[in-house]
Amino acid sequence: MISTPQYWPALCNRRQAPSGPEASRRFLQADLANLADAPARGCWARSFHDADALEEKLTHLEPQVAELNSRLGERDEDLAATRATNRELMSQLNSTSGRCR
């Protein structure tokens, strides 16, 4: 998680900021850091846009996943039934083949 830099509240509330050389120096440093941080804020904004797009895509894909899971469950049941039938037939085949000899 990206934390909000501690100088941002000071930048937003310049009217309430203390005066004097030390305060000016702090605000100049904050402004410089703010300029240096501009690309990161752009990435932050893009990540929110990307998150919205991903959430929309997720909402679109969830019903498809549910349908595929349902179909997979049906095929698992079919496979289990087919295996049971195969075991039964093999058992019958093995029991009758011993009688023919």
C-alpha positions as CSV (number, residue, x, y, z in Angstrom):
1,M,0.0,0.0,0.0
2,I,1.3,3.4,-0.8
3,S,1.2,5.8,2.1
4,T,0.3,9.5,1.7
5,P,3.5,11.5,2.1
6,Q,3.4,13.6,5.3
7,Y,4.0,16.9,3.4
8,W,0.7,16.6,1.4
9,P,-1.5,17.9,4.2
10,A,0.8,20.9,4.6
11,L,0.6,21.6,0.8
12,C,-3.2,21.5,0.9
13,N,-3.4,23.9,3.9
14,R,-0.9,26.5,2.9
15,R,-3.0,29.3,4.5
16,Q,-2.6,27.7,7.9
17,A,1.1,27.0,7.5
18,P,3.6,28.7,9.9
19,S,5.8,31.5,8.5
20,G,9.5,32.0,8.7
21,P,12.6,30.7,7.0
22,E,12.3,27.1,8.4
23,A,8.7,26.9,7.3
24,S,9.6,28.2,3.8
25,R,12.4,25.7,3.6
26,R,10.0,22.9,4.5
27,F,7.5,24.0,1.9
28,L,10.1,24.3,-0.8
29,Q,11.3,20.8,0.1
30,A,7.7,19.6,0.0
31,D,7.2,21.3,-3.4
32,L,10.4,19.7,-4.8
33,A,9.3,16.3,-3.5
34,N,5.8,16.9,-4.9
35,L,7.3,17.5,-8.3
36,A,9.5,14.5,-8.1
37,D,6.5,12.4,-7.0
38,A,4.3,13.5,-9.9
39,P,5.1,10.4,-12.0
40,A,4.2,8.2,-9.0
41,R,0.8,10.0,-8.7
42,G,0.2,9.4,-12.4
43,C,0.9,5.7,-11.8
44,W,-1.4,5.8,-8.8
45,A,-4.2,7.3,-10.9
46,R,-3.6,4.8,-13.7
47,S,-3.7,1.9,-11.2
48,F,-7.1,3.0,-10.0
49,H,-8.3,3.1,-13.7
50,D,-6.7,-0.3,-14.2
51,A,-8.4,-1.6,-11.1
52,D,-11.8,-0.4,-12.3
53,A,-11.2,-2.1,-15.7
54,L,-10.1,-5.3,-14.0
55,E,-13.1,-5.3,-11.7
56,E,-15.4,-4.8,-14.7
57,K,-13.7,-7.7,-16.5
58,L,-14.0,-9.8,-13.3
59,T,-17.7,-9.1,-13.1
60,H,-18.1,-10.2,-16.7
61,L,-16.0,-13.4,-16.2
62,E,-17.6,-14.6,-13.0
63,P,-20.8,-16.0,-14.6
64,Q,-18.6,-17.8,-17.2
65,V,-16.5,-19.3,-14.5
66,A,-19.6,-20.5,-12.6
67,E,-21.0,-22.1,-15.9
68,L,-17.7,-23.8,-16.6
69,N,-17.5,-25.1,-13.0
70,S,-21.0,-26.5,-13.4
71,R,-20.1,-28.2,-16.6
72,L,-17.0,-29.6,-15.1
73,G,-19.0,-31.0,-12.2
74,E,-21.4,-32.7,-14.6
75,R,-18.5,-34.2,-16.6
76,D,-16.9,-35.5,-13.3
77,E,-20.2,-37.2,-12.5
78,D,-20.3,-38.7,-16.0
79,L,-16.7,-39.9,-15.7
80,A,-17.4,-41.5,-12.3
81,A,-20.5,-43.3,-13.7
82,T,-18.5,-44.5,-16.8
83,R,-15.7,-45.8,-14.6
84,A,-18.2,-47.7,-12.4
85,T,-19.8,-49.2,-15.5
86,N,-16.3,-50.1,-16.8
87,R,-15.4,-51.8,-13.6
88,E,-18.6,-53.8,-13.6
89,L,-18.2,-54.9,-17.2
90,M,-14.6,-55.9,-16.6
91,S,-15.7,-57.9,-13.5
92,Q,-18.3,-59.7,-15.6
93,L,-15.8,-60.3,-18.4
94,N,-13.3,-61.7,-15.9
95,S,-15.8,-64.0,-14.3
96,T,-17.1,-65.4,-17.6
97,S,-13.7,-65.8,-19.2
98,G,-12.7,-68.2,-16.3
99,R,-15.7,-70.5,-17.1
100,C,-14.8,-70.8,-20.8
101,R,-11.5,-72.6,-20.1
